[in-house]
Amino acid sequence: MAAPSFTPVAAIVVSKKRRALLDALRRAGATSAGRAVPLAQAGIEPSMLLEIQKLRGVVVDAGGDRFYLDEAAEAQAAAGRKVVAAVLIAAIVVMLLLSFARG
């Protein structure tokens, strides 16, 4: 029997941390360039997850060490995550169907 994989658990942990990061910016009211805040004011520590969100354009540097959440970019990223999830589920279904068809 194969060893259990922790990949689903890791995905859940990352998802929760991403939501917490974005919710912190929302609670701080940092949802536009004019309302950008320092990360410390939002209770956010520098992290790899933050850097990834910045690269994706979800968290935007407004200058002066102030950041905000771009809700439109987050909606686009969420849509992309849903597409990836749908493709993965479809691939699993196809693999299961082929497995059952072979006996």
N, CA, C and O atoms as a GROMACS GRO file, in nm:
protein
  412
    1MET      N    1   0.085  -0.118   0.000
    1MET     CA    2   0.000   0.000   0.000
    1MET      C    3   0.090   0.125   0.000
    1MET      O    4   0.190   0.130   0.071
    2ALA      N    5   0.053   0.222  -0.078
    2ALA     CA    6   0.131   0.344  -0.089
    2ALA      C    7   0.116   0.430   0.036
    2ALA      O    8   0.013   0.428   0.104
    3ALA      N    9   0.221   0.505   0.064
    3ALA     CA   10   0.217   0.596   0.179
    3ALA      C   11   0.117   0.707   0.152
    3ALA      O   12   0.100   0.749   0.037
    4PRO      N   13   0.049   0.754   0.255
    4PRO     CA   14  -0.049   0.862   0.235
    4PRO      C   15   0.020   0.991   0.190
    4PRO      O   16   0.134   1.019   0.227
    5SER      N   17  -0.050   1.066   0.110
    5SER     CA   18   0.002   1.194   0.060
    5SER      C   19  -0.055   1.308   0.143
    5SER      O   20  -0.173   1.309   0.179
    6PHE      N   21   0.030   1.405   0.172
    6PHE     CA   22  -0.015   1.521   0.247
    6PHE      C   23  -0.047   1.638   0.154
    6PHE      O   24  -0.073   1.749   0.202
    7THR      N   25  -0.047   1.614   0.024
    7THR     CA   26  -0.073   1.722  -0.072
    7THR      C   27  -0.209   1.787  -0.051
    7THR      O   28  -0.216   1.910  -0.052
    8PRO      N   29  -0.318   1.711  -0.032
    8PRO     CA   30  -0.447   1.777  -0.008
    8PRO      C   31  -0.446   1.862   0.118
    8PRO      O   32  -0.506   1.970   0.122
    9VAL      N   33  -0.378   1.815   0.221
    9VAL     CA   34  -0.371   1.891   0.346
    9VAL      C   35  -0.295   2.020   0.323
    9VAL      O   36  -0.336   2.126   0.372
   10ALA      N   37  -0.184   2.013   0.250
   10ALA     CA   38  -0.105   2.132   0.221
   10ALA      C   39  -0.188   2.233   0.142
   10ALA      O   40  -0.181   2.353   0.168
   11ALA      N   41  -0.266   2.186   0.045
   11ALA     CA   42  -0.349   2.275  -0.035
   11ALA      C   43  -0.453   2.346   0.052
   11ALA      O   44  -0.481   2.464   0.032
   12ILE      N   45  -0.508   2.275   0.147
   12ILE     CA   46  -0.607   2.334   0.238
   12ILE      C   47  -0.542   2.440   0.326
   12ILE      O   48  -0.598   2.547   0.348
   13VAL      N   49  -0.423   2.409   0.377
   13VAL     CA   50  -0.351   2.504   0.463
   13VAL      C   51  -0.318   2.631   0.386
   13VAL      O   52  -0.338   2.742   0.436
   14VAL      N   53  -0.267   2.616   0.264
   14VAL     CA   54  -0.232   2.733   0.182
   14VAL      C   55  -0.358   2.814   0.152
   14VAL      O   56  -0.354   2.937   0.157
   15SER      N   57  -0.467   2.746   0.121
   15SER     CA   58  -0.592   2.816   0.091
   15SER      C   59  -0.639   2.898   0.212
   15SER      O   60  -0.683   3.012   0.196
   16LYS      N   61  -0.631   2.840   0.330
   16LYS     CA   62  -0.673   2.912   0.451
   16LYS      C   63  -0.583   3.032   0.478
   16LYS      O   64  -0.630   3.139   0.517
   17LYS      N   65  -0.454   3.014   0.457
   17LYS     CA   66  -0.360   3.124   0.479
   17LYS      C   67  -0.381   3.236   0.377
   17LYS      O   68  -0.371   3.354   0.410
   18ARG      N   69  -0.412   3.197   0.253
   18ARG     CA   70  -0.439   3.297   0.149
   18ARG      C   71  -0.564   3.377   0.186
   18ARG      O   72  -0.565   3.500   0.176
   19ARG      N   73  -0.669   3.306   0.228
   19ARG     CA   74  -0.792   3.375   0.268
   19ARG      C   75  -0.767   3.468   0.386
   19ARG      O   76  -0.820   3.579   0.389
   20ALA      N   77  -0.689   3.423   0.483
   20ALA     CA   78  -0.658   3.506   0.600
   20ALA      C   79  -0.582   3.632   0.559
   20ALA      O   80  -0.608   3.740   0.612
   21LEU      N   81  -0.488   3.618   0.467
   21LEU     CA   82  -0.412   3.732   0.418
   21LEU      C   83  -0.504   3.834   0.351
   21LEU      O   84  -0.496   3.953   0.380
   22LEU      N   85  -0.589   3.786   0.262
   22LEU     CA   86  -0.678   3.877   0.190
   22LEU      C   87  -0.784   3.937   0.282
   22LEU      O   88  -0.819   4.054   0.269
   23ASP      N   89  -0.833   3.857   0.376
   23ASP     CA   90  -0.930   3.909   0.473
   23ASP      C   91  -0.870   4.017   0.562
   23ASP      O   92  -0.938   4.112   0.600
   24ALA      N   93  -0.741   4.003   0.594
   24ALA     CA   94  -0.673   4.105   0.675
   24ALA      C   95  -0.672   4.239   0.602
   24ALA      O   96  -0.694   4.344   0.662
   25LEU      N   97  -0.646   4.236   0.472
   25LEU     CA   98  -0.648   4.360   0.394
   25LEU      C   99  -0.789   4.416   0.384
   25LEU      O  100  -0.809   4.537   0.391
   26ARG      N  101  -0.887   4.328   0.369
   26ARG     CA  102  -1.026   4.374   0.365
   26ARG      C  103  -1.066   4.441   0.497
   26ARG      O  104  -1.126   4.548   0.497
   27ARG      N  105  -1.033   4.376   0.609
   27ARG     CA  106  -1.066   4.433   0.741
   27ARG      C  107  -0.999   4.568   0.762
   27ARG      O  108  -1.054   4.657   0.827
   28ALA      N  109  -0.879   4.584   0.706
   28ALA     CA  110  -0.808   4.712   0.719
   28ALA      C  111  -0.863   4.816   0.622
   28ALA      O  112  -0.821   4.932   0.624
   29GLY      N  113  -0.957   4.774   0.536
   29GLY     CA  114  -1.016   4.867   0.439
   29GLY      C  115  -0.928   4.893   0.319
   29GLY      O  116  -0.955   4.985   0.242
   30ALA      N  117  -0.822   4.814   0.302
   30ALA     CA  118  -0.725   4.836   0.194
   30ALA      C  119  -0.770   4.766   0.067
   30ALA      O  120  -0.716   4.662   0.028
   31THR      N  121  -0.871   4.824   0.002
   31THR     CA  122  -0.926   4.763  -0.120
   31THR      C  123  -0.914   4.854  -0.242
   31THR      O  124  -0.977   4.829  -0.345
   32SER      N  125  -0.833   4.958  -0.229
   32SER     CA  126  -0.806   5.044  -0.345
   32SER      C  127  -0.676   5.117  -0.319
   32SER      O  128  -0.627   5.121  -0.206
   33ALA      N  129  -0.619   5.175  -0.423
   33ALA     CA  130  -0.491   5.245  -0.409
   33ALA      C  131  -0.501   5.359  -0.309
   33ALA      O  132  -0.408   5.383  -0.233
   34GLY      N  133  -0.613   5.428  -0.308
   34GLY     CA  134  -0.631   5.539  -0.216
   34GLY      C  135  -0.648   5.497  -0.071
   34GLY      O  136  -0.632   5.578   0.020
   35ARG      N  137  -0.680   5.370  -0.050
   35ARG     CA  138  -0.701   5.320   0.087
   35ARG      C  139  -0.593   5.222   0.129
   35ARG      O  140  -0.610   5.148   0.227
   36ALA      N  141  -0.482   5.220   0.056
   36ALA     CA  142  -0.372   5.127   0.085
   36ALA      C  143  -0.316   5.153   0.225
   36ALA      O  144  -0.317   5.266   0.274
   37VAL      N  145  -0.268   5.046   0.287
   37VAL     CA  146  -0.214   5.055   0.424
   37VAL      C  147  -0.081   4.980   0.431
   37VAL      O  148  -0.053   4.893   0.349
   38PRO      N  149   0.002   5.015   0.531
   38PRO     CA  150   0.122   4.934   0.555
   38PRO      C  151   0.081   4.793   0.598
   38PRO      O  152  -0.022   4.774   0.662
   39LEU      N  153   0.160   4.695   0.561
   39LEU     CA  154   0.128   4.556   0.595
   39LEU      C  155   0.111   4.537   0.744
   39LEU      O  156   0.020   4.466   0.788
   40ALA      N  157   0.198   4.600   0.823
   40ALA     CA  158   0.190   4.585   0.970
   40ALA      C  159   0.056   4.635   1.023
   40ALA      O  160   0.002   4.578   1.118
   41GLN      N  161   0.003   4.740   0.963
   41GLN     CA  162  -0.126   4.793   1.007
   41GLN      C  163  -0.238   4.692   0.982
   41GLN      O  164  -0.336   4.687   1.057
   42ALA      N  165  -0.224   4.613   0.878
   42ALA     CA  166  -0.323   4.509   0.849
   42ALA      C  167  -0.294   4.380   0.926
   42ALA      O  168  -0.370   4.284   0.918
   43GLY      N  169  -0.182   4.378   1.000
   43GLY     CA  170  -0.146   4.258   1.074
   43GLY      C  171  -0.084   4.150   0.988
   43GLY      O  172  -0.095   4.032   1.020
   44ILE      N  173  -0.020   4.190   0.880
   44ILE     CA  174   0.038   4.095   0.785
   44ILE      C  175   0.190   4.097   0.797
   44ILE      O  176   0.253   4.202   0.795
   45GLU      N  177   0.246   3.978   0.810
   45GLU     CA  178   0.391   3.961   0.812
   45GLU      C  179   0.438   3.924   0.672
   45GLU      O  180   0.366   3.859   0.597
   46PRO      N  181   0.559   3.966   0.634
   46PRO     CA  182   0.614   3.924   0.505
   46PRO      C  183   0.619   3.771   0.496
   46PRO      O  184   0.654   3.704   0.593
   47SER      N  185   0.584   3.716   0.380
   47SER     CA  186   0.586   3.571   0.362
   47SER      C  187   0.592   3.540   0.213
   47SER      O  188   0.572   3.626   0.128
   48MET      N  189   0.621   3.414   0.184
   48MET     CA  190   0.624   3.368   0.045
   48MET      C  191   0.484   3.381  -0.016
   48MET      O  192   0.470   3.418  -0.133
   49LEU      N  193   0.382   3.350   0.062
   49LEU     CA  194   0.244   3.362   0.013
   49LEU      C  195   0.212   3.505  -0.027
   49LEU      O  196   0.149   3.529  -0.129
   50LEU      N  197   0.257   3.601   0.055
   50LEU     CA  198   0.237   3.742   0.022
   50LEU      C  199   0.307   3.776  -0.110
   50LEU      O  200   0.250   3.844  -0.195
   51GLU      N  201   0.430   3.728  -0.126
   51GLU     CA  202   0.505   3.756  -0.249
   51GLU      C  203   0.434   3.698  -0.371
   51GLU      O  204   0.430   3.760  -0.477
   52ILE      N  205   0.377   3.579  -0.356
   52ILE     CA  206   0.303   3.516  -0.466
   52ILE      C  207   0.181   3.601  -0.501
   52ILE      O  208   0.152   3.623  -0.619
   53GLN      N  209   0.109   3.648  -0.400
   53GLN     CA  210  -0.010   3.730  -0.426
   53GLN      C  211   0.029   3.862  -0.491
   53GLN      O  212  -0.045   3.916  -0.574
   54LYS      N  213   0.145   3.915  -0.455
   54LYS     CA  214   0.194   4.038  -0.519
   54LYS      C  215   0.228   4.011  -0.665
   54LYS      O  216   0.196   4.092  -0.752
   55LEU      N  217   0.293   3.898  -0.693
   55LEU     CA  218   0.328   3.863  -0.831
   55LEU      C  219   0.203   3.844  -0.917
   55LEU      O  220   0.203   3.877  -1.035
   56ARG      N  221   0.098   3.792  -0.857
   56ARG     CA  222  -0.028   3.770  -0.930
   56ARG      C  223  -0.110   3.898  -0.945
   56ARG      O  224  -0.210   3.901  -1.016
   57GLY      N  225  -0.066   4.005  -0.878
   57GLY     CA  226  -0.138   4.131  -0.886
   57GLY      C  227  -0.258   4.138  -0.795
   57GLY      O  228  -0.338   4.231  -0.806
   58VAL      N  229  -0.271   4.042  -0.706
   58VAL     CA  230  -0.383   4.041  -0.612
   58VAL      C  231  -0.357   4.140  -0.499
   58VAL      O  232  -0.446   4.214  -0.459
   59VAL      N  233  -0.234   4.139  -0.448
   59VAL     CA  234  -0.191   4.239  -0.351
   59VAL      C  235  -0.100   4.336  -0.426
   59VAL      O  236  -0.002   4.296  -0.488
   60VAL      N  237  -0.135   4.463  -0.419
   60VAL     CA  238  -0.067   4.564  -0.502
   60VAL      C  239   0.008   4.662  -0.414
   60VAL      O  240  -0.043   4.710  -0.313
   61ASP      N  241   0.131   4.691  -0.454
   61ASP     CA  242   0.214   4.790  -0.385
   61ASP      C  243   0.172   4.928  -0.435
   61ASP      O  244   0.187   4.959  -0.553
   62ALA      N  245   0.120   5.010  -0.345
   62ALA     CA  246   0.074   5.144  -0.382
   62ALA      C  247   0.184   5.248  -0.359
   62ALA      O  248   0.160   5.368  -0.375
   63GLY      N  249   0.302   5.203  -0.322
   63GLY     CA  250   0.413   5.294  -0.294
   63GLY      C  251   0.414   5.335  -0.149
   63GLY      O  252   0.313   5.325  -0.079
   64GLY      N  253   0.529   5.381  -0.104
   64GLY     CA  254   0.540   5.424   0.034
   64GLY      C  255   0.516   5.312   0.133
   64GLY      O  256   0.467   5.337   0.244
   65ASP      N  257   0.550   5.188   0.095
   65ASP     CA  258   0.531   5.072   0.182
   65ASP      C  259   0.384   5.052   0.220
   65ASP      O  260   0.353   5.006   0.330
   66ARG      N  261   0.294   5.087   0.126
   66ARG     CA  262   0.150   5.067   0.147
   66ARG      C  263   0.098   4.973   0.041
   66ARG      O  264   0.141   4.976  -0.074
   67PHE      N  265   0.005   4.887   0.082
   67PHE     CA  266  -0.046   4.783  -0.007
   67PHE      C  267  -0.198   4.777   0.000
   67PHE      O  268  -0.260   4.821   0.098
   68TYR      N  269  -0.258   4.721  -0.106
   68TYR     CA  270  -0.403   4.702  -0.107
   68TYR      C  271  -0.439   4.576  -0.182
   68TYR      O  272  -0.359   4.522  -0.259
   69LEU      N  273  -0.560   4.530  -0.161
   69LEU     CA  274  -0.615   4.414  -0.227
   69LEU      C  275  -0.688   4.458  -0.352
   69LEU      O  276  -0.779   4.540  -0.346
   70ASP      N  277  -0.648   4.403  -0.466
   70ASP     CA  278  -0.719   4.429  -0.592
   70ASP      C  279  -0.826   4.321  -0.606
   70ASP      O  280  -0.796   4.208  -0.645
   71GLU      N  281  -0.949   4.357  -0.574
   71GLU     CA  282  -1.060   4.259  -0.574
   71GLU      C  283  -1.082   4.199  -0.714
   71GLU      O  284  -1.115   4.080  -0.724
   72ALA      N  285  -1.066   4.278  -0.819
   72ALA     CA  286  -1.086   4.226  -0.955
   72ALA      C  287  -0.980   4.120  -0.987
   72ALA      O  288  -1.012   4.017  -1.045
   73ALA      N  289  -0.856   4.145  -0.949
   73ALA     CA  290  -0.749   4.047  -0.972
   73ALA      C  291  -0.775   3.921  -0.890
   73ALA      O  292  -0.748   3.810  -0.936
   74GLU      N  293  -0.825   3.938  -0.768
   74GLU     CA  294  -0.857   3.822  -0.684
   74GLU      C  295  -0.971   3.741  -0.746
   74GLU      O  296  -0.966   3.618  -0.745
   75ALA      N  297  -1.072   3.807  -0.799
   75ALA     CA  298  -1.182   3.736  -0.864
   75ALA      C  299  -1.131   3.657  -0.986
   75ALA      O  300  -1.174   3.545  -1.010
   76GLN      N  301  -1.040   3.717  -1.060
   76GLN     CA  302  -0.982   3.649  -1.176
   76GLN      C  303  -0.898   3.529  -1.131
   76GLN      O  304  -0.905   3.422  -1.192
   77ALA      N  305  -0.820   3.546  -1.025
   77ALA     CA  306  -0.739   3.436  -0.972
   77ALA      C  307  -0.829   3.323  -0.921
   77ALA      O  308  -0.799   3.206  -0.941
   78ALA      N  309  -0.939   3.359  -0.855
   78ALA     CA  310  -1.033   3.259  -0.804
   78ALA      C  311  -1.095   3.181  -0.919
   78ALA      O  312  -1.112   3.059  -0.910
   79ALA      N  313  -1.129   3.250  -1.027
   79ALA     CA  314  -1.185   3.182  -1.144
   79ALA      C  315  -1.083   3.084  -1.201
   79ALA      O  316  -1.119   2.974  -1.242
   80GLY      N  317  -0.959   3.124  -1.204
   80GLY     CA  318  -0.853   3.036  -1.253
   80GLY      C  319  -0.838   2.913  -1.166
   80GLY      O  320  -0.819   2.802  -1.217
   81ARG      N  321  -0.846   2.932  -1.034
   81ARG     CA  322  -0.837   2.818  -0.943
   81ARG      C  323  -0.953   2.722  -0.966
   81ARG      O  324  -0.935   2.600  -0.959
   82LYS      N  325  -1.071   2.774  -0.994
   82LYS     CA  326  -1.187   2.688  -1.019
   82LYS      C  327  -1.169   2.608  -1.147
   82LYS      O  328  -1.208   2.491  -1.152
   83VAL      N  329  -1.112   2.670  -1.250
   83VAL     CA  330  -1.087   2.599  -1.376
   83VAL      C  331  -0.988   2.485  -1.352
   83VAL      O  332  -1.010   2.373  -1.398
   84VAL      N  333  -0.880   2.513  -1.281
   84VAL     CA  334  -0.780   2.411  -1.251
   84VAL      C  335  -0.844   2.296  -1.174
   84VAL      O  336  -0.820   2.179  -1.204
   85ALA      N  337  -0.925   2.328  -1.074
   85ALA     CA  338  -0.992   2.225  -0.995
   85ALA      C  339  -1.084   2.141  -1.083
   85ALA      O  340  -1.088   2.018  -1.070
   86ALA      N  341  -1.158   2.204  -1.172
   86ALA     CA  342  -1.249   2.131  -1.261
   86ALA      C  343  -1.171   2.038  -1.355
   86ALA      O  344  -1.214   1.925  -1.379
   87VAL      N  345  -1.059   2.084  -1.407
   87VAL     CA  346  -0.978   2.001  -1.495
   87VAL      C  347  -0.921   1.882  -1.418
   87VAL      O  348  -0.920   1.770  -1.469
   88LEU      N  349  -0.874   1.906  -1.297
   88LEU     CA  350  -0.821   1.795  -1.217
   88LEU      C  351  -0.929   1.692  -1.185
   88LEU      O  352  -0.905   1.572  -1.193
   89ILE      N  353  -1.047   1.739  -1.150
   89ILE     CA  354  -1.158   1.647  -1.120
   89ILE      C  355  -1.196   1.568  -1.244
   89ILE      O  356  -1.220   1.447  -1.236
   90ALA      N  357  -1.201   1.634  -1.359
   90ALA     CA  358  -1.233   1.565  -1.484
   90ALA      C  359  -1.128   1.459  -1.516
   90ALA      O  360  -1.162   1.349  -1.560
   91ALA      N  361  -1.001   1.493  -1.494
   91ALA     CA  362  -0.894   1.396  -1.521
   91ALA      C  363  -0.907   1.275  -1.429
   91ALA      O  364  -0.886   1.162  -1.472
   92ILE      N  365  -0.940   1.298  -1.303
   92ILE     CA  366  -0.957   1.187  -1.209
   92ILE      C  367  -1.074   1.099  -1.251
   92ILE      O  368  -1.064   0.976  -1.246
   93VAL      N  369  -1.183   1.160  -1.292
   93VAL     CA  370  -1.301   1.084  -1.337
   93VAL      C  371  -1.265   0.998  -1.458
   93VAL      O  372  -1.302   0.881  -1.465
   94VAL      N  373  -1.194   1.057  -1.554
   94VAL     CA  374  -1.155   0.982  -1.674
   94VAL      C  375  -1.064   0.866  -1.634
   94VAL      O  376  -1.080   0.755  -1.685
   95MET      N  377  -0.969   0.890  -1.546
   95MET     CA  378  -0.880   0.782  -1.502
   95MET      C  379  -0.958   0.671  -1.432
   95MET      O  380  -0.931   0.553  -1.454
   96LEU      N  381  -1.054   0.708  -1.350
   96LEU     CA  382  -1.136   0.606  -1.282
   96LEU      C  383  -1.219   0.527  -1.383
   96LEU      O  384  -1.230   0.405  -1.372
   97LEU      N  385  -1.278   0.596  -1.479
   97LEU     CA  386  -1.357   0.528  -1.581
   97LEU      C  387  -1.271   0.430  -1.662
   97LEU      O  388  -1.313   0.318  -1.689
   98LEU      N  389  -1.151   0.474  -1.699
   98LEU     CA  390  -1.061   0.385  -1.774
   98LEU      C  391  -1.019   0.267  -1.688
   98LEU      O  392  -1.006   0.156  -1.739
   99SER      N  393  -0.997   0.291  -1.562
   99SER     CA  394  -0.958   0.184  -1.471
   99SER      C  395  -1.068   0.079  -1.458
   99SER      O  396  -1.041  -0.041  -1.460
  100PHE      N  397  -1.192   0.126  -1.444
  100PHE     CA  398  -1.304   0.032  -1.435
  100PHE      C  399  -1.330  -0.039  -1.566
  100PHE      O  400  -1.369  -0.156  -1.566
  101ALA      N  401  -1.309   0.027  -1.677
  101ALA     CA  402  -1.331  -0.032  -1.809
  101ALA      C  403  -1.232  -0.146  -1.835
  101ALA      O  404  -1.265  -0.243  -1.903
  102ARG      N  405  -1.112  -0.133  -1.782
  102ARG     CA  406  -1.010  -0.237  -1.801
  102ARG      C  407  -1.033  -0.356  -1.710
  102ARG      O  408  -0.979  -0.464  -1.734
  103GLY      N  409  -1.112  -0.337  -1.610
  103GLY     CA  410  -1.145  -0.448  -1.521
  103GLY      C  411  -1.054  -0.453  -1.406
  103GLY      O  412  -1.068  -0.541  -1.320
   0.00000   0.00000   0.00000
